[in-house]
Each structure stands twice: as structure tokens, then as C-alpha cells.
């Protein structure tokens, strides 16, 4: 197993919290990490039909019979388990009693999350970051805020393309050929859409979802407009919003909210939408390594999705707590990503899928700096070139290899 950067955070949570939930998409390595972190601790998975049947028949009796620390896997399959865990924890609040894992976002399932408010810490596990694949420590978030940009080894084009199409799911990164990689992604999507969606929604036959996910893959990185998306997909808005909630709950898609200098306005601007894994996005767009190699440049939305996912992964173990947002004015001036820390300092990040940079490429970052001069700490333009170049004291072009 590759070392996971979130492991120290997870261990800290287990040292002082009765219930810890390791939450993330299916096949991100939750079960492997949980068992590696707590060897010898009893492990039960609700993917086992016998275990699931026992939980559903008598959740309180099932939990009461557990002796000592335990790891319960795929808990989203039995929401009734959470109330039983709450009752057990209220009798004995020993740290680390329950390590739970789930492939659905409990923050979007109030009947599950609310029952353990104040008793449970949630740790999110994303697919593998490039830094984890390369066995590099630390968080790029902390380095960005510190302005720590040592000269990077740039990605060479074939290597970067291979990273883009493989994504970060541990098993996908081990596939030895494009055909085998494609087969893995097809199987993954079938499991999500045919089983997990059905279990979560308690309905059969969501025949529109595969086409919707492919459409979202093409539009990844764009602003979310439900009216326009409903027209394009032919799905009524009410149904579409329900489908989108399901896809978010299963960590397939992510929204990046808009930044505004006024907190209240952030909810009034359209978020950007991303598929969570850029390898899956490339697969759904039909972008193989061979096809990308034959093209003159790289797709800008795929490179932006790569940066989005890597930043979001590093957020989960960074020393500094940050929010990931984007910036866009009514006149179309934009910055791809804005990170805001608890001191309300801003870091603007622009992404360019090219090896050259000019002063004009910093237009959005300069506008953000002028809009919030007291908060703006620095702006970084990530590009596929080789040199770290300062365009002024707070605007820097940095090779995208920084994320590795």
C-alpha cells in the first residue's frame, strides 16, 4: 500500500474522538487504509450480505454485541446503524471506539450525520494525489501560501498525459494498458450507477444517468446552470437536481463555489462543476493517451480538472485550513481557483495548458488583487513550462510539476 498523506490526520482523530468516519468515493482505498492503520482490530463490512442482514434486523443488538474497538465498512448501506452507534457512544465515549468508512457523503444525508453530531469526526479520503504516487510529503497548499516555489522538474509531455488519463484511483493507476484502464473505468461506473445509486435512491432504472455523467464530463470546469443543462440533457430541472445530488453524494462530482468579498453574495453566484477524478473524466470524453499524444496541445478543461483535484486532495492534510473557490465577474474576468485561509488571506491560482506565459495571462489575478488588495497574498499561474518566473512581487508563473 502506498503511504497516504491523510493517515496522520486519521490517527489523531482516533486518539481523541469516539467515532471517526473515513469518507470518500468507492475504490479510493478506505478499507485498505482503515485495516492498515488498526491491525488486529475487528473489521466488518456491510458489503457482506450476512453482516448487512444482521445490522438491518437489529442495529442496536448488533452494536451492543461488539466488544472493543471495531471498524465498520460501507456504513451508508444501513443508515439505521448510526442511531445505534450514538446510543453506544453515549454510554462509553472512549476515543477510537468506532472507525467507520463510507462511500456516500454523510453531510448530504442528514438523517445519518445529525445523529452523531458532536460525537463523530469526518476525514475525507480522495483518490491518490500525484505527490502520494511519487512518495513526496507535505502539502502544496502550505507551500503556495508560503511562496515556496523551488525550481521544479517539469512533467514531460508523455508522463503528464499518462497521469491525466490514469487519474488517482489506486487500482486504475496500476493498469498496464489503455484497454485494461478503460475496462476498469467502465466497471467502476457500472457499479456506481447500477448498484450504489440504486441503493441510495431506493429506485431502479435510472437510465438517464450514464448520458448525464458523460455530459458533465464534457462540461467539467464550467459554470453550473441548471436551466441550460436541463435543456441540453432533456431532463426536467426537478429530476436533474435530484440526480446531481445523488452524484455529489457519491463523490462523482464536486461544486466549487464563487468567491466574493461579501460572504452573503457567495451563495448568489454560480459554482463551477468538476468531475472528481480527471482520469474518469478523460475516459468519459474518450480521451486516451494515444489520442492526447496525437493532438497539438492538451485540453484546457482536463488540465484544470487535474489542478482542481490535486488542490482538493492537498487541502485534506494541509496545516492551513482553506476554502477552495473560483472568481468571476459579471464581465467575464475570472480566476480559475481562489484559496482563502482562516485569516481571510487569498491565493489566486490560474491554470494554463501551455508551455509559454505572457503578462496578459495574469489579467484575472491582477483584477482579483485590485478587488481585494488587503486580502490578496499572491497569485500563481500554473503552466506546463519549465521555469519559475516572477512577473512581479506577488505574481508568479510556476510549472504544474509543483503538484507532484
C-alpha positions as CSV (number, residue, x, y, z in Angstrom):
1,X,0.0,0.0,0.0
2,X,1.3,3.5,-0.9
3,X,1.5,5.7,2.2
4,X,-1.5,8.0,2.4
5,X,-0.9,11.6,3.5
6,X,-4.2,11.7,5.4
7,X,-3.0,8.9,7.7
8,X,-1.6,11.1,10.4
9,X,-4.8,13.2,10.5
10,X,-6.9,10.0,10.8
11,X,-4.7,8.7,13.6
12,X,-5.0,12.0,15.5
13,X,-8.8,11.8,15.2
14,X,-8.9,8.3,16.6
15,X,-6.8,9.4,19.6
16,X,-9.5,11.7,21.0
17,X,-12.8,11.1,19.2
18,X,-15.2,8.2,19.9
19,X,-16.4,7.9,16.3
20,X,-14.3,8.6,13.2
21,X,-15.8,8.3,9.7
22,X,-13.4,7.9,6.8
23,X,-15.5,9.1,3.9
24,X,-14.8,9.1,0.2
25,X,-15.6,7.7,-3.2
26,X,-15.7,3.9,-3.8
27,X,-12.3,2.5,-4.6
28,X,-10.2,5.3,-3.1
29,X,-8.5,2.9,-0.6
30,X,-10.6,3.5,2.5
31,X,-10.8,-0.2,3.6
32,X,-7.1,-0.8,2.9
33,X,-6.2,2.3,4.9
34,X,-8.5,1.5,7.8
35,X,-7.2,-2.0,8.2
36,X,-3.5,-0.9,7.8
37,X,-4.0,1.8,10.5
38,X,-5.6,-0.5,13.0
39,X,-4.2,-4.0,12.5
40,X,-5.8,-6.6,14.7
41,X,-9.0,-4.6,15.3
42,X,-12.1,-6.4,14.3
43,X,-13.2,-5.5,10.8
44,X,-16.8,-5.9,9.4
45,X,-18.1,-4.8,6.1
46,X,-21.7,-4.1,5.2
47,X,-20.9,-5.3,1.7
48,X,-21.1,-8.7,3.3
49,X,-24.8,-9.7,2.9
50,X,-24.8,-11.6,6.3
51,X,-23.4,-8.6,8.2
52,X,-25.8,-6.3,6.4
53,X,-28.8,-8.5,7.2
54,X,-27.8,-8.6,10.9
55,X,-27.5,-4.8,11.1
56,X,-30.8,-4.3,9.5
57,X,-32.6,-6.9,11.6
58,X,-31.4,-5.4,14.9
59,X,-29.0,-2.5,14.7
60,X,-28.9,-1.9,18.4
61,X,-28.4,-5.5,19.3
62,X,-25.6,-5.7,16.6
63,X,-23.7,-2.8,18.0
64,X,-24.2,-3.8,21.7
65,X,-22.6,-7.2,20.9
66,X,-19.4,-5.6,19.6
67,X,-16.6,-5.8,22.0
68,X,-13.7,-3.3,22.0
69,X,-12.7,-1.1,19.0
70,X,-14.2,-2.0,15.7
71,X,-14.0,-1.0,12.1
72,X,-17.3,-1.0,10.2
73,X,-17.0,-0.6,6.4
74,X,-19.6,0.9,3.9
75,X,-21.9,2.1,6.6
76,X,-24.0,4.2,4.2
77,X,-25.7,0.9,3.3
78,X,-27.5,0.9,6.7
79,X,-28.5,4.4,7.9
80,X,-30.2,2.8,11.0
81,X,-26.7,1.9,12.3
82,X,-25.9,5.5,13.2
83,X,-28.5,5.8,15.9
84,X,-27.3,2.5,17.4
85,X,-23.7,3.8,17.4
86,X,-24.9,7.0,19.0
87,X,-26.5,5.1,21.9
88,X,-23.3,3.0,22.4
89,X,-21.1,6.1,22.4
90,X,-23.4,7.9,24.9
91,X,-22.7,5.1,27.3
92,X,-19.0,4.9,26.6
93,X,-17.1,7.8,24.9
94,X,-13.7,6.1,24.8
95,X,-11.7,7.5,21.9
96,X,-11.4,5.4,18.8
97,X,-14.3,3.0,19.6
98,X,-15.7,3.1,16.1
99,X,-13.8,3.6,12.9
100,X,-16.4,3.8,10.1
101,X,-15.9,4.0,6.4
102,X,-18.5,5.2,3.9
103,X,-18.8,5.7,0.1
104,X,-21.5,8.3,0.4
105,X,-21.2,11.8,1.8
106,X,-23.0,11.7,5.1
107,X,-23.0,15.5,5.2
108,X,-25.6,15.2,2.4
109,X,-27.6,12.6,4.3
110,X,-28.9,14.5,7.4
111,X,-30.6,11.5,8.9
112,X,-27.2,9.9,9.3
113,X,-24.9,12.8,10.1
114,X,-27.2,14.6,12.6
115,X,-27.4,11.5,14.8
116,X,-23.7,11.7,15.7
117,X,-23.2,15.5,15.9
118,X,-20.5,16.3,18.4
119,X,-19.5,12.6,18.6
120,X,-18.0,12.0,15.2
121,X,-15.2,13.5,13.2
122,X,-15.2,13.1,9.4
123,X,-12.0,12.6,7.5
124,X,-12.2,12.7,3.7
125,X,-10.2,10.4,1.5
126,X,-9.7,11.3,-2.1
127,X,-8.1,9.2,-4.8
128,X,-4.3,9.2,-4.8
129,X,-2.6,12.5,-5.2
130,X,0.4,12.8,-7.6
131,X,2.6,13.5,-4.6
132,X,1.4,10.3,-2.9
133,X,2.2,8.3,-6.1
134,X,5.7,9.9,-6.1
135,X,6.0,9.4,-2.3
136,X,6.5,13.1,-1.7
137,X,5.5,14.6,1.7
138,X,3.9,17.9,2.7
139,X,1.1,19.8,1.3
140,X,1.2,22.1,-1.8
141,X,-1.4,24.3,-0.1
142,X,1.1,25.3,2.6
143,X,3.9,25.8,0.0
144,X,1.6,28.1,-2.1
145,X,0.7,30.3,0.8
146,X,4.4,30.5,1.9
147,X,5.6,31.3,-1.7
148,X,7.8,28.3,-1.6
149,X,8.5,27.6,-5.3
150,X,11.8,25.9,-5.7
151,X,12.7,25.0,-9.3
152,X,10.6,22.1,-10.3
153,X,11.3,19.2,-12.6
154,X,8.6,19.7,-15.2
155,X,6.3,17.0,-16.4
156,X,7.5,15.8,-19.8
157,X,4.5,15.5,-22.1
158,X,4.2,11.7,-22.3
159,X,4.4,11.5,-18.5
160,X,1.8,14.2,-17.9
161,X,-0.6,12.6,-20.4
162,X,-0.2,9.2,-18.7
163,X,-1.0,10.9,-15.3
164,X,-4.1,12.7,-16.8
165,X,-5.7,9.5,-18.2
166,X,-4.9,7.3,-15.2
167,X,-6.4,9.6,-12.6
168,X,-5.9,8.7,-8.9
169,X,-8.0,5.6,-8.1
170,X,-5.4,3.2,-6.7
171,X,-6.3,0.3,-8.9
172,X,-6.6,2.4,-12.1
173,X,-3.1,3.7,-11.6
174,X,-1.8,0.1,-11.8
175,X,-3.5,-0.8,-15.1
176,X,-0.8,-1.7,-17.6
177,X,-2.6,-0.8,-20.9
178,X,-5.2,1.6,-22.2
179,X,-7.6,-1.3,-22.8
180,X,-7.3,-2.5,-19.3
181,X,-7.6,1.0,-17.9
182,X,-10.8,1.6,-19.9
183,X,-12.2,-1.7,-18.7
184,X,-11.6,-0.7,-15.1
185,X,-13.4,2.7,-15.5
186,X,-16.3,1.0,-17.3
187,X,-16.7,-1.5,-14.5
188,X,-16.4,1.3,-11.9
189,X,-19.2,3.4,-13.5
190,X,-21.4,0.3,-13.8
191,X,-21.0,-0.4,-10.1
192,X,-21.8,3.2,-9.2
193,X,-24.8,3.7,-11.5
194,X,-26.3,0.2,-11.2
195,X,-25.8,-0.5,-7.5
196,X,-24.8,2.4,-5.4
197,X,-27.2,4.9,-7.0
198,X,-30.0,2.3,-6.7
199,X,-29.2,1.5,-3.1
200,X,-29.0,5.2,-2.1
201,X,-32.2,6.3,-4.0
202,X,-34.1,3.1,-3.5
203,X,-35.2,3.1,-7.1
204,X,-34.4,1.1,-10.2
205,X,-33.8,2.1,-13.8
206,X,-32.0,5.4,-13.7
207,X,-31.4,5.1,-17.5
208,X,-30.7,8.8,-18.0
209,X,-27.7,8.9,-15.6
210,X,-25.0,7.4,-17.9
211,X,-25.6,10.0,-20.5
212,X,-25.8,12.8,-17.9
213,X,-22.4,11.8,-16.4
214,X,-20.8,11.9,-19.9
215,X,-22.3,15.3,-20.5
216,X,-21.0,16.5,-17.2
217,X,-17.5,15.2,-18.1
218,X,-17.5,17.3,-21.2
219,X,-18.6,20.4,-19.2
220,X,-16.3,19.8,-16.2
221,X,-14.8,23.1,-15.2
222,X,-17.8,25.2,-16.4
223,X,-20.4,27.1,-14.5
224,X,-23.3,25.1,-13.3
225,X,-26.5,26.3,-15.0
226,X,-29.4,24.0,-14.2
227,X,-31.8,25.6,-16.8
228,X,-29.3,25.3,-19.6
229,X,-28.2,21.8,-18.5
230,X,-31.9,20.6,-18.4
231,X,-32.4,21.9,-22.0
232,X,-29.3,20.1,-23.2
233,X,-29.9,16.8,-21.4
234,X,-33.7,16.8,-21.9
235,X,-34.1,16.0,-18.2
236,X,-36.6,18.2,-16.2
237,X,-34.9,20.5,-13.7
238,X,-36.5,18.9,-10.7
239,X,-35.3,15.4,-11.8
240,X,-31.9,16.9,-12.8
241,X,-31.3,18.4,-9.4
242,X,-32.1,15.2,-7.7
243,X,-29.7,13.3,-10.0
244,X,-27.0,15.9,-9.3
245,X,-27.4,15.5,-5.6
246,X,-27.0,11.7,-6.0
247,X,-23.8,12.1,-8.0
248,X,-22.4,14.6,-5.4
249,X,-23.4,12.3,-2.5
250,X,-21.3,9.5,-4.2
251,X,-18.3,11.9,-4.7
252,X,-18.5,11.6,-8.5
253,X,-18.9,15.4,-9.0
254,X,-17.9,18.5,-6.9
255,X,-19.0,22.0,-6.9
256,X,-16.5,24.9,-6.4
257,X,-18.4,28.0,-5.1
258,X,-17.8,31.5,-6.2
259,X,-15.7,33.9,-4.1
260,X,-17.0,37.3,-3.3
261,X,-15.7,40.0,-0.9
262,X,-19.2,39.8,0.7
263,X,-20.0,36.5,2.3
264,X,-23.7,36.7,1.5
265,X,-23.1,37.1,-2.2
266,X,-21.1,33.8,-2.5
267,X,-24.4,31.9,-2.5
268,X,-25.8,34.0,-5.2
269,X,-23.2,33.3,-7.9
270,X,-22.9,30.1,-9.9
271,X,-20.5,27.4,-8.8
272,X,-18.1,25.6,-11.1
273,X,-18.7,21.9,-11.5
274,X,-16.0,19.3,-11.8
275,X,-15.8,15.5,-12.1
276,X,-13.8,14.5,-9.0
277,X,-11.3,12.3,-10.9
278,X,-9.6,13.6,-14.1
279,X,-8.8,10.0,-15.3
280,X,-12.5,9.2,-15.2
281,X,-13.3,12.5,-16.9
282,X,-10.8,11.7,-19.7
283,X,-12.3,8.2,-20.1
284,X,-15.8,9.5,-20.4
285,X,-14.7,12.0,-23.0
286,X,-12.9,9.3,-25.0
287,X,-9.5,10.9,-24.4
288,X,-7.0,8.1,-24.5
289,X,-3.2,8.6,-24.1
290,X,-2.8,7.9,-27.8
291,X,-5.4,10.5,-28.8
292,X,-3.9,13.1,-26.5
293,X,-0.4,12.4,-27.8
294,X,-1.6,13.0,-31.3
295,X,-3.1,16.4,-30.5
296,X,-1.1,19.5,-30.7
297,X,-2.0,20.8,-27.2
298,X,-3.7,19.5,-24.1
299,X,-7.4,20.1,-23.4
300,X,-7.6,23.1,-21.0
301,X,-10.6,21.7,-19.1
302,X,-8.8,18.4,-18.4
303,X,-5.7,20.2,-17.1
304,X,-7.9,22.5,-15.0
305,X,-9.7,19.4,-13.6
306,X,-6.3,17.9,-12.7
307,X,-5.3,21.1,-10.8
308,X,-8.7,21.1,-9.0
309,X,-8.5,17.5,-7.8
310,X,-4.9,17.9,-6.7
311,X,-5.6,21.1,-4.7
312,X,-8.7,19.5,-3.1
313,X,-6.6,16.4,-2.1
314,X,-3.9,18.5,-0.5
315,X,-6.5,20.5,1.4
316,X,-7.4,17.5,3.4
317,X,-3.9,17.2,5.1
318,X,-2.6,20.8,4.8
319,X,-1.6,22.6,8.0
320,X,-3.7,25.6,7.0
321,X,-7.4,25.2,6.7
322,X,-8.7,26.7,3.5
323,X,-11.8,27.0,1.3
324,X,-11.5,26.3,-2.5
325,X,-13.5,28.7,-4.6
326,X,-13.3,30.4,-8.0
327,X,-13.6,34.1,-9.1
328,X,-15.6,35.5,-11.9
329,X,-17.0,39.0,-12.6
330,X,-20.2,39.9,-14.5
331,X,-18.0,41.0,-17.4
332,X,-16.2,37.6,-17.6
333,X,-12.9,38.3,-15.9
334,X,-12.1,35.2,-14.0
335,X,-9.5,33.3,-11.9
336,X,-9.7,29.5,-12.0
337,X,-9.3,28.9,-8.3
338,X,-9.2,31.0,-5.1
339,X,-7.9,29.6,-1.8
340,X,-8.9,31.5,1.3
341,X,-7.5,30.7,4.7
342,X,-8.9,31.4,8.1
343,X,-7.1,34.7,8.2
344,X,-9.1,35.6,5.1
345,X,-5.8,35.8,3.0
346,X,-6.4,35.0,-0.6
347,X,-4.3,32.9,-3.0
348,X,-5.4,33.1,-6.7
349,X,-4.5,30.2,-9.0
350,X,-4.8,30.4,-12.7
351,X,-4.2,27.3,-14.9
352,X,-2.8,27.4,-18.5
353,X,-2.4,24.2,-20.5
354,X,0.6,25.7,-22.4
355,X,4.3,25.9,-22.0
356,X,4.5,29.7,-22.5
357,X,3.2,32.6,-20.4
358,X,2.8,36.3,-21.1
359,X,1.8,39.2,-18.9
360,X,-1.7,39.1,-20.3
361,X,-2.3,35.7,-18.7
362,X,-2.3,37.4,-15.3
363,X,-5.3,39.6,-16.1
364,X,-7.7,37.8,-13.8
365,X,-5.2,37.6,-11.0
366,X,-4.5,41.3,-11.2
367,X,-8.2,42.1,-11.1
368,X,-8.6,39.9,-8.0
369,X,-5.6,41.7,-6.4
370,X,-7.2,45.1,-7.2
371,X,-10.6,44.0,-5.9
372,X,-9.3,42.7,-2.5
373,X,-5.8,44.3,-2.0
374,X,-5.8,43.8,1.7
375,X,-6.6,40.1,1.5
376,X,-4.6,39.2,-1.6
377,X,-1.4,37.3,-0.7
378,X,-0.2,36.2,-4.1
379,X,-1.2,34.9,-7.4
380,X,0.2,31.8,-9.1
381,X,-0.2,30.8,-12.7
382,X,0.4,27.0,-13.2
383,X,1.6,26.1,-16.7
384,X,3.3,23.3,-18.5
385,X,6.6,25.1,-18.9
386,X,9.9,24.6,-17.1
387,X,10.8,27.8,-15.2
388,X,9.6,29.5,-12.1
389,X,9.2,33.2,-13.2
390,X,8.2,36.2,-11.1
391,X,6.1,38.7,-13.1
392,X,6.1,41.0,-10.1
393,X,6.5,40.6,-6.3
394,X,3.2,38.8,-5.9
395,X,2.5,37.2,-9.3
396,X,4.5,34.1,-10.3
397,X,4.4,31.6,-13.1
398,X,5.1,28.1,-11.7
399,X,5.4,24.7,-13.6
400,X,2.5,22.5,-12.9
401,X,5.0,19.9,-11.7
402,X,4.7,21.6,-8.4
403,X,1.7,19.4,-7.8
404,X,3.8,16.3,-7.9
